[in-house]
């Protein structure tokens, strides 16, 4: 059957009549309900209060005619794009499992609120892309990944007055909205777990030297947590940086064995290097956990896929994404709302990669 469409005015609605689908505008709804166009717009968007009696009359007209708001028209009526920006690491960077899971979860959480997600890289040669997000009014707000202790992007968004939620937090977050994992506390828990198992020489396999030098929040806080916990437990701790790739993981672990043969356990936040670490363990003939224990703060899927499954504090990417979307939409809906944040401390899941230190016979 032929479908006839018509639409005029800024805000349209869609009506199905005997198998046909047609666009109609707010003016027609207003005429039938005996109210002004602006009243209908406010009733649909909730932008301003409308009496309950008037809202019922408008809803009766909508129900009678089978209207449902056109998505783009509804966005116009609300004065919003119904799109959020997700600022990801540079396109040249390899996203970790936790990062990929987070991106997918943001898209899913936004869709549940009838919002789209616009991905935009930042850093390196992508500053212009980020600037278009800030100035182009293409989004209602931004979720910003991979926060540095001093992050110019946070300052730019704050100055522009664009609602945003940071995944991570700057050194002095002040009145900002953010969601983060408490890397310092979680790495400390992993160290104490190893100490309880008798390991007295342990190593932290951190992220790359570049990220640590740049002040990447998780890397800096993981170091602080590791150093503090090893001192508290009275054990010897070493820290190494490792590039985010399997080949670097293999080279890093072989370097650890050559430099500190007394080390019997490692803690890590470097997911991308783990396959190389596993190859190095196999190459050295080390059984996990009989000869060497391994733990850290990682994505749960990666921890489960390791052989044997890794004892780890599982990064709750899905929960972080839902919290970030909820906080951002709360901020967009009420610009006067008090800033809020969430610092997550998931439990260390005991799996099969940690065991008691093997004593020399």
C-alpha positions in Angstrom: 0.0 0.0 0.0 1.3 3.5 -0.9 2.5 5.5 2.1 1.7 9.1 2.1 3.8 11.5 4.2 3.6 15.1 5.0 5.2 17.3 7.6 5.2 21.0 8.3 6.2 23.1 11.3 9.2 22.5 13.5 7.9 19.5 15.4 6.2 16.6 13.8 4.3 13.5 15.0 3.6 10.3 13.2 0.1 8.8 12.7 -0.9 5.5 11.3 -4.3 5.5 9.5 -5.6 2.3 7.9 -2.2 1.0 7.2 -0.8 4.3 6.1 1.8 6.2 8.1 1.7 10.0 8.0 3.6 12.9 9.7 1.5 15.6 11.4 2.7 18.6 13.3 2.2 20.1 16.8 -0.1 22.8 15.4 -2.7 20.2 14.5 -2.5 18.6 18.0 -2.9 22.1 19.5 -5.9 22.8 17.4 -7.7 19.6 18.3 -6.8 20.0 22.0 -7.8 23.7 22.1 -4.4 24.9 23.4 -1.4 26.7 22.0 1.5 25.1 20.1 3.9 26.0 22.9 1.7 24.3 25.4 1.8 21.0 23.4 5.5 21.3 23.1 6.0 21.8 26.8 3.6 18.9 27.6 5.6 16.6 25.3 9.1 17.6 26.4 8.5 18.4 30.1 10.5 21.5 29.5 8.0 23.7 31.5 5.2 22.8 33.8 1.7 22.2 32.3 -1.4 21.6 34.3 -2.5 18.0 34.7 -5.8 18.7 33.2 -4.2 20.2 30.0 -1.8 17.3 29.8 -4.6 14.8 30.0 -6.5 16.6 27.2 -3.4 16.6 25.0 -2.7 13.0 25.7 -6.3 12.1 24.9 -5.9 13.7 21.4 -2.6 11.9 20.9 -4.2 8.6 22.0 -7.3 9.1 19.8 -5.3 9.7 16.7 -2.6 7.2 17.4 0.2 9.7 17.2 3.8 8.9 18.4 6.4 11.6 18.3 8.9 11.7 15.5 12.4 11.3 17.1 14.1 14.2 15.4 11.0 16.4 16.0 11.0 15.5 19.6 14.7 16.5 19.9 13.9 19.9 18.3 11.0 20.4 20.7 13.3 19.7 23.7 16.1 21.8 22.3 18.5 18.9 22.5 20.3 16.6 20.0 19.5 13.4 22.0 23.2 12.5 21.2 26.1 12.1 23.6 29.7 12.3 22.7 32.1 9.5 23.7 35.7 10.7 23.5 38.0 7.7 23.1 41.8 7.3 22.9 43.5 8.0 19.5 42.4 5.8 16.6 46.0 4.6 16.3 45.9 3.2 19.9 44.8 -0.3 20.5 41.9 -0.4 22.8 42.1 -2.9 25.7 39.3 -5.4 26.4 38.1 -3.2 29.2 38.0 -0.2 27.0 36.2 -2.0 24.2 33.7 -3.3 26.7 33.1 0.1 28.1 32.5 1.6 24.7 29.9 -1.1 23.8 28.3 -0.7 27.2 28.0 3.1 26.8 26.2 2.6 23.4 23.8 0.1 25.0 23.1 2.3 28.1 22.5 5.4 25.9 20.1 3.4 23.6 18.1 2.5 26.7 17.5 6.2 27.2 16.7 6.7 23.5 20.0 8.5 22.9 22.7 8.0 20.2 26.4 8.0 20.7 29.0 10.0 18.6 32.5 8.5 18.9 35.4 11.0 18.7 39.1 10.3 19.2 41.3 12.7 21.1 45.0 13.2 21.6 47.8 13.2 19.0 46.5 14.5 15.7 42.8 14.4 16.8 42.6 17.7 18.6 40.4 19.2 15.9 37.9 16.3 16.2 37.7 17.0 20.0 37.2 20.7 19.3 34.4 20.0 17.0 32.7 18.0 19.7 33.1 21.0 22.1 32.1 23.8 19.8 29.8 22.2 17.2 26.8 21.6 19.5 26.5 18.2 17.9 26.0 16.6 21.3 24.2 17.4 24.5 27.1 16.2 26.7 30.3 14.2 26.7 31.8 11.1 28.3 35.5 11.5 28.4 37.8 8.4 28.6 41.4 8.0 29.7 41.9 10.9 32.1 45.3 12.3 33.0 46.1 13.8 36.4 46.3 17.1 34.7 44.0 16.9 31.6 43.6 19.9 29.2 40.4 18.3 27.9 38.7 18.5 31.3 39.7 22.2 31.5 38.3 22.8 28.0 35.0 21.2 28.6 34.7 23.0 32.0 35.4 26.3 30.3 32.9 25.6 27.5 30.1 24.8 29.9 29.3 21.6 28.1 28.1 18.8 30.5 30.5 16.0 30.8 31.4 12.9 32.9 35.1 11.8 33.1 36.1 8.2 33.3 38.8 8.7 35.8 39.6 11.9 37.6 42.1 14.6 37.6 44.4 15.1 40.6 42.1 17.9 41.9 38.7 17.1 40.5 36.9 19.8 42.4 33.2 20.3 41.4 33.2 17.8 38.5 31.3 14.6 37.6 33.3 11.4 37.2 33.4 7.6 37.5 36.6 5.8 38.3 38.1 2.5 39.6 40.1 2.8 42.8 43.3 1.4 41.4 45.4 2.3 44.4 43.2 0.4 46.8 42.7 -2.6 44.5 46.4 -3.0 43.7 47.1 -2.8 47.4 44.6 -5.6 48.0 46.4 -7.8 45.4 49.7 -7.2 47.0 48.4 -8.1 50.4 46.9 -11.3 49.0 50.3 -12.2 47.6 52.0 -11.4 50.9 49.5 -13.6 52.8 50.5 -16.4 50.4 54.2 -16.0 51.5 55.5 -14.0 48.5 58.1 -11.6 49.7 59.5 -10.4 46.3 56.9 -9.1 43.9 56.7 -6.8 40.8 54.2 -4.4 39.3 53.9 -4.6 35.6 52.5 -1.2 34.8 51.4 0.5 31.6 53.9 2.1 29.1 56.6 4.7 30.1 54.8 7.2 28.0 51.5 6.9 29.9 53.2 6.9 33.3 55.2 10.0 32.3 52.1 11.7 31.0 50.3 11.3 34.3 47.8 8.6 33.3 45.6 8.2 36.3 45.4 4.4 36.7 49.1 4.0 36.1 50.1 6.6 38.6 47.6 5.4 41.3 48.5 1.7 40.7 52.1 2.6 41.4 51.2 4.5 44.6 49.0 1.6 45.8 51.8 -1.0 45.0 54.6 1.0 46.8 52.4 1.6 49.8 51.2 -2.0 50.2 54.7 -3.5 49.8 56.0 -1.2 52.5 53.1 -2.0 54.8 53.6 -5.7 54.3 57.4 -5.5 54.7 58.1 -7.2 51.4 60.3 -6.2 48.5 58.6 -4.6 45.5 59.8 -3.7 42.0 58.0 -1.7 39.4 58.4 -1.9 35.6 56.7 -0.2 32.7 55.6 -2.2 29.7 54.1 -1.1 26.3 50.6 -2.2 25.6 51.3 -5.1 23.3 52.0 -8.9 23.7 55.5 -8.7 22.3 56.4 -6.1 25.0 54.8 -8.3 27.7 57.1 -11.2 26.7 60.2 -9.0 26.7 59.2 -7.4 29.9 58.7 -10.6 31.8 62.0 -12.1 30.5 63.7 -8.9 31.7 62.1 -9.3 35.2 63.4 -12.9 35.4 66.9 -11.9 34.4 67.1 -8.9 36.7 65.2 -10.2 39.8 65.2 -14.0 39.7 63.9 -14.0 43.3 60.6 -12.5 42.2 57.8 -15.1 42.6 54.7 -13.0 41.8 53.5 -10.1 39.7 50.6 -7.6 39.8 49.5 -5.9 36.7 47.0 -3.5 35.1 48.4 -4.0 31.6 45.9 -6.2 29.8 47.4 -5.9 26.4 50.7 -7.2 27.5 49.3 -10.3 29.3 49.4 -12.7 26.3 53.1 -12.0 26.0 53.6 -12.6 29.7 51.8 -15.9 29.3 54.1 -16.9 26.5 57.1 -15.9 28.6 55.9 -18.1 31.5 55.5 -21.1 29.2 58.9 -20.5 27.6 60.5 -20.4 31.0 58.7 -23.6 32.0 57.1 -21.9 35.0 53.8 -23.4 36.2 51.1 -20.9 37.4 50.6 -20.8 40.3 53.0 -23.5 41.6 56.1 -21.6 40.4 54.8 -18.1 39.9 51.7 -16.2 40.9 50.0 -13.5 38.8 47.1 -11.1 39.7 46.0 -7.6 39.0 43.1 -5.3 38.0 41.7 -6.4 34.7 38.7 -7.0 32.5 36.8 -10.0 33.8 36.6 -11.7 30.3 40.4 -11.5 30.0 40.9 -12.8 33.5 38.7 -15.8 32.7 40.4 -16.5 29.4 43.9 -16.6 30.9 45.4 -20.0 31.6 44.8 -20.6 34.4 42.0 -18.1 35.1 43.5 -15.0 36.8 42.8 -14.0 40.3 41.9 -10.3 39.7 39.8 -7.3 40.7 37.5 -7.3 37.7 37.1 -3.9 36.1 33.3 -3.4 36.0 33.1 -1.8 32.5 29.4 -2.3 32.1 28.6 -0.7 35.5 30.9 2.2 34.8 29.2 2.9 31.5 25.7 2.8 33.0 26.8 5.1 35.8 28.4 7.5 33.4 25.4 7.7 31.1 23.0 8.2 34.1 25.2 10.9 35.6 25.5 12.7 32.2 21.8 12.6 31.5 21.1 13.8 35.1 23.5 16.7 34.5 22.0 17.5 31.1 18.5 17.5 32.5 19.3 19.7 35.5 22.3 22.0 35.0 22.0 23.2 38.6 22.4 19.6 40.0 25.3 19.2 42.5 28.3 17.4 40.9 28.5 13.7 41.8 31.0 10.9 41.3 31.5 7.2 41.9 34.7 5.5 43.0 34.4 1.7 42.4 36.2 -1.0 44.4 35.2 -4.4 43.1 36.2 -7.4 45.1 39.3 -9.4 44.1 37.9 -12.6 42.5 40.0 -15.6 43.6 40.6 -17.8 40.7 43.5 -20.1 39.9 46.6 -18.0 39.2 47.8 -17.3 42.7 49.1 -19.8 45.2 51.5 -20.2 48.1 55.2 -19.3 47.4 57.1 -22.5 46.7 59.8 -22.9 49.3 63.3 -24.0 48.2 64.1 -27.5 49.3 
